[in-house]
Amino acid sequence: MKVIINGSDGAMGTILARTIAQTDDMEVIAGVTPTGADGAYLTLDAYQGPADMVIDFSHHTVTTELMDYCVKRGLPAVVCTTGQTDEEMAYIAKAAESIPVFKSANMSVGVALVAKLVKEVAAKFGACDIEIVETHHNRKVDAPSGTAIMLADAVREARPELHYNLGRSGMAKREPDEIGISAIRMGNIVGTHEVMFGTNTQTISVTHQAHDRALFADGAVAAARFLAGQPAGLYNMDDLLAD
């Protein structure tokens, strides 16, 4: 499988290239980055050579360019960036009518399994207080993280009556129908997400800790393998786990 890496000179693009180099069924055929580092193309349109897949680890602001390129060339796309606006997500969904697109708020298979656990606990644990705490490195821009929202969405699949309370502060007594979501930024922490379910007598805590960013590259490779040969549509980690 010939892979184009969009965002090839970033931290994750670099890790992804190393991960692909260790596989037997994939090769990086082109890298794309505005800096042109290491001989990469400056734009996606600048590369019109052979390709089977685009894996994007760039920035959500290039969503339109990325989707237009993939649709024009009929290439499947694994979108690993987060922070998309509603308009950008709608653009991805529109592109997925023509090509297969894999989009997940977190490319970790472990996080996807945690989301399944969280949904089950929310459905069966009854009335309880639910809090999510996410911790990332001090360079992360968006808060709360896309993963925290993904886990909160998993809770709401079982408990649709709940609403989000982002970054509680001031005179803010907890309401019974809320999911509290807090963000911590410090040091070089790759990512920790904890979902807590508490009553007056007990607490259930489900935690995922990312120790190395390579896990996101592993997930991107798994997503690319899954996406190859799929019909047009919008896919996510649930589809990969069900495969």
N, C-alpha and C positions, 0 to 999 in steps of 0.2 A: 504494500500500500504506500503510495507516494503522498507525503503529507506536507502541506504548506503551514508553517507556523507564523501566525500574525502576532506581532509583539515578540519577535525572536530574541531581542537583546535584553528583555526584562528579566527579573529574577526567575519567574516561572517559565518563561520561554526558554531560558538557558537550561533549566533543570529538565524541561520536557525534551529538549534536543538530546541531552545525555541519556534520558530514559529510552527514547526511541532508538538511539544508537546501540542499545543493549538488547533490542528485540530482533527476531529473525524475519518478521513479516511486515516491517515498516521501515521507511527511510524518509529523512527530511529532504525534500526535493527543492525547497525554497524557504527562505526566511524573509519576513517583511518588517521593517521598522523605520520610522521617520529619520532616524540617525544614520541609516545606511551602514551600521556597524557590521564588521566581519563579512563585508560583501553582500549584505542583505539588500533586497529591493526596497525602494523608498515608499512605494505604495503597492497595494494589491494589484491594481490594474497594470502595473509595470511588468508583472509576470503573467505570461500567457502560455507557458509551457505545460507539459504533462502533469497531471495531479489527480488524486482520488479523493482528497479530504482537506478541509481547512480546520485547523485547531486554533482558536483565538484566545490568547492570553494578553491582550493589549489593554484597551480601555473602553468603557461603555459608550463613550462619545463617538466611536467609529462604527456604531451599530449599522447605520444606514449604508455606509460604504461597504462594510463587510457583507451584509445581506444582498445588496445589489450585485456585488461581484459573484457571490456564490450562486445566486439565481441565474445570472447571465451565463455562467459557465456550467450550470447544472451540478454543482459540487455540494456534497453534504457538509454541514458545518457543526463543529462542537464548540459551543460558546461557553467559555470558562470565566468570563468577566462577570462582575456583579455591579450593582448600583444603577441598573437601567431605570430610566424614567418610564412612566406609563406609556408614553408615546413610543419609546424605543422598544418596549415589550410588545406593543401592538405591531410594530414593524417586523419584529422577529416572527410573530404569529402569522402575519401576512405572507412572509417569505416561506414559512413552513407549509403553505398551501401548494408550493411548487417544488420544494426540495426537503429532504429529511434534515431536521435541525435538532440537536441535543442541547438542552439548556437546563442547568441546575444551579441553584444558589450556592452549592458546595459540591466539589468534584470528588469528595471522599465517599467511598462505599460504606465506610464505618458510620459516617454521619447519616447516610440514608437508612442504615439499619436502626440507628438511634431514633430517627423520625418515626419509624414503624413502632418501636417500643413505646415512645411517648404517646402516640395516638392510642395504643392499646391501654396504657395506664389511665389516660384521660377518660376513656370510655368506661372503665371498670372500677375506678377508685372512688367514684361518687363525688359528693360535694367536698371540695378541698380548695385551698389557696394554691395558685400556680405562679411560680416566679422563674424567669429565665435570666441567667447572668452569663454574659459573653466577655471574654478577655482576649485582646489582640495586642500586637506590637504598636509602638507609639507613632508609626508612620501611616497607619490605616486611616483612610479619610472618612468612609461612611460609617455611621452609627445610628441605630444598632446594625449589626452585621446582617448580610443577606441570609446567612445560616440561622441566626436567631429568629428572623422572621419566618424562615422555612419551618423551623421547629414549632413556632407559635401557630403557624397555619395548620401543622399536623394536629396540634391540640384542638384547634377550632373545627377540624373535620369531625371530631367526636363531640365537641362542645360548641356548636355554632353560636350559642347565645353569649359567649364571652367576647370581650373587646380588649384591645391593647392599651396599656398605660406605659408610655415610653419615658424613661428617665424621671421617675417620681421625685418631686422636690416640694419644699414649702409645707403648707398646711394641706397634706394630702393623705387623709385617712384611706386605708385600703378598702375598696369596694368588693363585694363578694363575686361580682361577675367580670372581673378583670384578670388579665394576664400581665403581670409586671415584667418589663424587659429593661435590664440595666446593662450598660456598656462600660468596660474598663479598658484603658489604653496605657500600656507600660512596657518598657524594655523591648525585647526582641521575641516576645511570645508569639508562636506561630498561630495558635488559636485554641481556646478552651471554651466549651459550651456546656453549661449545666442547667438542667430543667428539674425544678423541685416541686413536688406535690405534697402539701402539708395539711394535716388536720390538727385538732387539739391533742391527739394521742400518738400520732406517728408521722413520719416523713419518708417519702420515696424520692431518691435523687438519681437521675440518669445523667452521666457525664461522658463527654468525648473530649479527649486531648490529642491535638496534633503535635507530634514531636519533630517532624521534618516535613518541609514543603514538598518533598518528593511524593508524598501520598496523593497530592492533587494531580501531579503528572501521571501517576499510576491510574488514577480515576479517569483522566482524559484519554489515556491509551485504551482503557477498557471501553469507554464510551465510543471511541472511534471504531473499534472492532465491532461493537454492537450496531452502530449506525450504518456500516457498510452493507449495502444491499437492501436496506429498509426502504419502503415507499415514502413518499412525501408525508410529512407530519411533524408535530412537535413532541419530542420525547424527553424524558427525564430519568432520574435514578430509579424510580419505581419500575419503569419499563425495563431497565437494565437488570434489576434484581429479579424480575419476573421471567426473564428470558431463559 
